[in-house]
Amino acid sequence: MVKLRLKRCGRKQRAVYRIVAIDVRGRREGRDLRKVGFYDPIKNQTYLNVPAILYFLEKGAQPTGTVKDILRKAEVFKELRPNQTQLRK
């Protein structure tokens, strides 16, 4: 199973996170399938590769709680829902 989770980068006391698609069995700093975003909690900045995130979500990837909050603030799920309704019809 694939999850969208945070991968810690940066130095001590200055953590920066990459949002990655990674296999559940892998470690937090393990090899990722693809980098799909960036999150800096200190400067409160985010960069999201929305097409890549939507691709993984449509394939069944599950975001972790923190990543889900980041995606909700960026309104990524609003772009996902119209596609899902078209697929169901």
N, C-alpha and C positions, 0 to 999 in steps of 0.2 A: 504494500500500500504506500502511496506517495502522500506526503504532507508538505504544506507550505509552512515553514518555520523560520525562526531567527537563527542566524549564525554569528557568533560574537567575533568582532574584530577590534582593532584599536589597541591602545596601551592601557596600563593600569589607571583606574579612576577616570578614564575617558573612553568608555565603551561606545562602540559604533556597531551597528548590526546590519548584516546583509539578509535580505529575505530570499530564501532559496527553496527550490523544490528538491526534496530529499527523500530517500527511502526510509521508512519508519525504523528499520532495524539498524540504521547508521547512527553514528555518534553526532553530537551537536556540531563538532568541528570536522566531521567526516566529509567524504567526497559528495558533492551535490550533483544533481542532474542538470540544473540550470539556475543561474542567478536571475531573479525576477524583480529585485527591488533593493532599496537601501533605506535605512532608518537611523537617524541621529537623534536620540532622546534629549541630548543636551541643548542642541540648537533647534530642536523640534522640527526637523526637516525630513521629508520623505521623498523618495523617487520611486515610482512604480512603472514597470513595463506592463501596462494593462493588457495588451494582446496576449502576452505570454502567460499572465496570471489567469486570464479567462480560458485559455487553452487548457491549462492544468485543472482548473475547476470543472470544466466541462467533461474532462476525462475521469473525474471522480476524486481528485485530490482534496484532502481535508485540511483547512487552515487551523493552526493552533489558536488558542484564545486571544493572545496578543496580536497575532497577525490578522485575525478576524476583526478586531477593533480598528486596526490601521486601515484595513480595506473598507470597513464600514464608514470611517471618516472620509475616505477618498471617494465614496459612493461607487465602488466597483461593482457591488452586488446589484445595483440598479441596471447596469449594463448586461448583467448575466441573466436576469429574469426574462426579458423579452425573447432571448434566444431559446430558453428552456420552454417557454410556452409555444413557440413555433415548432419545436421538436416534438412536443406531445400531440399536436393536432394531426 
